[in-house]
Amino acid sequence: MAVTSTEPLIRLAIPQDAPALLDLQLALDGETEFMLVQPGERRADVERLASRLAAGPSYVVVAVVDGLAAGYVDVSVLPYARARRTGHVVAGVRAAYQGQGLGKALFRAAVAEARARGMGRLELTVMEHNRRALGLYLSCGFQVEGLRRSALDVGDRRVNEYYLGLLLD
């Protein structure tokens, strides 16, 4: 069921967003099997997340709807000189807010931020059977670069993952 609400606010997350962002991540862990982290596996450490949001070069774009963190795109950048132009993406949108263009808006903002920071590439993985997310990523310009066979154990089955990349320059 879609939630009708005011226009979402899409912005960079700041350290003060850590509690809401962590609540969002924990909720997504329980809502879907498409996230890498299973319920109970995520470190619920608000201070650690707040420090990460303050430190850079990694960043998080968050969507706030009616005061609730409804979705996010996390771009992790390794601190090594040879890898600083590449960001690894993790994203999620609460089930109640899916299908409303929130994911696409988050990705537009995350890509714009990556370009503003002089990054050259974003990459992510997606479970092969997660067709909705795959369609979103392809519509945002990502291309499938490979297939990681039997990469994950989800429930009692082995799951393939697509490896996708987006060149920014």
Secondary structure, DSSP 4 states (H G I P E B T S, - for coil): -PPP-SPPEEEE--GGGHHHHHHHHHHHHHH-SSSSSPTTTS---HHHHHHHHHH-SSEEEEEEETTEEEEEEEEEE-SSGGGTTEEEEEEEE-GGGTTSSHHHHHHHHHHHHHHHTT--EEEEEEETT-HHHHHHHHHTT-EEEEEEEEEEEETTEEEEEEEEEEE--
